[in-house]
Amino acid sequence: MNNQKLKVYFVHSRRIDFNNDIYLPVLRSNILSKHTLIFPETEANKDTYYKDLMAKADLFVVDLTNPDTGFNLELKEAIVLKKPILALAKKSIGYEEKYQKLLKNVIGYSNSQELAYYVETFVQSYKDKIHDGKVDSTIVLGVLN
């Protein structure tokens, strides 16, 4: 079993309290602490070009709550890179319908615990499927005896 450390980049608006609503719940997760979490708005990353950070990522977590211009640029880059994307939106606020067409299955969350749970589940589902930054597209349909 491969216990690969994945690099997860978080795309979000600067109009929300991303430190408390996204970063802290994710950082408190025992499961996610085993992976490299890339937060674009931290002191360590604020001077690094977002495309350079995104190119290093294996997975993207996108929070559609209250998008701004920077968010749209990062989302476009995530789509262009063709890596797995988890799309989330705060249920109490919702999201613009145009994003449903781009991202398909958007998951609504009510609180920070739900957000962390969905991110954990997403990362866990890919931990054995990504090798050297590429998703393993092999699907096992059955086993020959």
C-alpha positions, 0 to 999 in steps of 0.5 A: 500500500502506497502512503504517498504524501500528496500536495494539495493546493487550496483555491479560495476567494480573498473576500472570505475569512479563509484563515478561520474557514479553510486553513485552520480546520484543514490544519487541525486534521490528523489525516491531512497533516500527513500531506503537504498543504499549499495555502496561497495566502500564507507568509511562506507563499505570498511572494510566490507566483500562484502558477508556480505553486499550482504546478507543484500540486497533485490535487486542488480544493476549490471553495466557491464561496464569494469568488473574486478576480484572483479566484477566477484566475486560479480556478482557470489554472486548476482546470487547465492543469487537469488535476483532480478538483474538489469543489466546495461551497458554503451552503448558507451562501451558495455559489454562482451557477456558472461554476456548476458547468465547469466543475460538475459535482459541487459539494455543499458544507455547513461548517468547518468540520464538514469542510475538513471531512470532505477534504480528508475524504477527497485526499484519501481517495487519491492517495494511492492513485497519484504517481509523480504528479499524474493520476493513475487511470487504471480501473480494476474491473475484476480479478482473474483466477 
